Amino acid sequence: MSERSWESMALGRSDACERLQPCVEALGASQQRGATECTPARGRTLRVLVVDDNRDAADTLSMLVGAWGYDVRLAYAGAAALHMMPPYRPHVLLLDVGMPDVTGCDVAQQLRRDDRFKDTFLVAITGYADQSHQRLCEQAGFDRYLIKPVDLGALERLLLVQQREAGIMPRARGVWDCFSRLQLYDTGGSGGTTAPFAGR
């Protein structure tokens, strides 16, 4: 049985999202429409910017990543993400490709032209699995390509690797255990795939 995408979690399990709130509050998270910040109280943490024009999907993903112990900010548009980059300086961008106006590829291309963000790890999130879209994302400057529904286990492992490469101590596991007990998605199946690009 495949893992559910965060879209189905957001749209079909709103009651479950309400049950997640105590876990997020345990991290001292503060949430508001238009921006989300979830920062653990102790120590240096990996900074993750979630960008998606689907507000329900973006809210749920940011809640999940925050519960894993990371510092999370949220943008609902490509232009907003570009505006947030200089002051926030995220280690990782989880970037929806198919946004209107300023697409995910547009954002990636602009960031790769800016030396300040040459080390930012860019992750494309898309429903398109064909090789032409993968090549488009690679040319735009993405480091990884995640296909919806995203394999949440693969995403967690990817963030752990980036945390280690940034020289940041591992975060506590207690809140993730809280999520696991809620059984919001199946853990034994195959979800979307993740693909690294050559040379990155």
N, C-alpha and C positions, 0 to 999 in steps of 0.2 A: 504494500500500500504506500503510495507516495506521500511525501510531506506536503502539507498545505501551504500555499503561498500566503504571504502576509495580507494580500488583498482579500482572500476568503476569510482570513482571521478577522480582518477589520469589518467587512461587510456582513459576514454571516455569524460572527461570534462577538457581537458588541457586549453581550453579557459577560463573556470571558475577559474582555478588555477591562471591564470594571473590576473584575476579580484580581487583575494584575496590579491595580493601583497601590495596594499596600506594599508590594515588593518595590515599586518605584519610589514610594515615599520613604522606604527604609534607607534608600540611598541619599535622601535629602533633595530629591529632584524637584525643580520648579518648572511648571509647564504653562505655556500660554499659546493662543492661536497666533500663527505667523512665525513663531520661533520657539524652539524647545531647547532647554539647557538642562542636562542631567549630569551633575558633577559629584563624584564621591568626595567625602569630606577629607580623606587622608591621602597624602602622597601624590606624586606626579602620575598622570594618566594619559592614555592615548586619546587624541582629539579626533573625532569623527564627525564629518558633515554629511547629513543625509539630504539629498535633493530629489524631489519628486513632485510633479504637479497634482498627483492623486493624493489628496490630503489624508484620507483614511489610511491608505497604504503607508504614506510617509510617517504619520503619527505613530502607527503601530510598530513600524520598523525602528524608529528612534526610541520608542519605549523599550523594545527588546534589547537593542544595543546598549542603551543606558543601564538596563538591568544586568547586563554582563559586566558592568563596572567601568564603562568608558565614558569620557566626557563627550556629550553629544549636542550638536546644534542642528537646526532644521531649516531648510529653505523650500518654498513651494514653487520656485521658478528659477530658471538659469540665471537671469539677470540678478536676482536676489543673492544667489550663490556667489557670483563674482563680486558683489558688493561686500559680502561677509568675509571673503578670503583674507584680505590684508590684516584686519584686526584679529581674526581668529586663528589663522595659520594652522589648519587641520593637518594631521598626519595622513589621514585617509579621507577620500571622497567616495561615497556610495551614490552614484549619479545615474538617474533614469535617463535613457537615451532619447526616448520619444516625447519630449516636451514641446509645446508650441513656442513660437517666437524664437527664443534662444534655446537650441537643442542641447542635449548632453554632449554631443560631438563639438558643438560651437564652444561650450564651456571648456572642454578639454584642450582644444586648439589654442584658445586664448591663454590658458594657464601654462601650457608648454612653451609659449613665447615669452613668459615672464620668469626670469631667473630666480625670483623669490620662491617659486613653487616647483622648481625642477625636481625636488625630491618628494613632492606630494604623491602619494600612491592613489592612482585613479582607477576606480572600479566601475565598469559599465554594467548597468542593469537593464535588461531588455527582454521582450517576449520573442524576438527574432533569433532563430537558431542557425540560419543559413550562413554559409561561409562569406558571402558578399558583405553582410552586415558586420561580421567579425573583422574582416579586412578594413572596413570603414572605421571601426572603432580603434583598431590598431594604428591606422594612419593618423587618427585624431590625437593619439598619444596616451590611450588607456593602457594600464598595466595588466588588468584582468577583465574578463568578460563573463558575467553571470547571467544565466538564462532563467527567466521566470517559468514556473515557480522556483524561487531561489532555495537551494539546499542550505538550510540554516546551520547544519553542522559544518558544511564547507565554509560558510561565511564566518562562523566563530573561529575556525582554525586559521583562516586568512588573517583575521584581526589579531590573533595570538602571535602569528609570525611577525606582523608589522609592529606589534608591541615590543617583541624581543629585539627586532632590528633597530628600534628607536631607543633601546637601552632602558626600557621602563620595566619595573618589577611587576610580576604577574598580579592580577587582581584577585580578591577573595571570591570563592565559589558559592557562598551561601545563597545569594539572591538567585543565581541560575538554578540551584536546587529547588527553590520555591517555584520557579517557572515550570520545571520539569514535573513537579507533582501535579500541576494543573492539567497536564496532558492536552495541551492545545493543538498539537499536531503529532503525527506518527513519526517515530524515531527510527523505524527499521526499514523504510522503503527508499525508493530513488526519487529524488526531486529534480530540480533543474541542475544544470551542469556549470562548472567553472573552467575557464580555459586561460592559461597564461599566454602572453605573447612572446615571441622569440626576442631574445636580447634584453628582456626586462625581468 
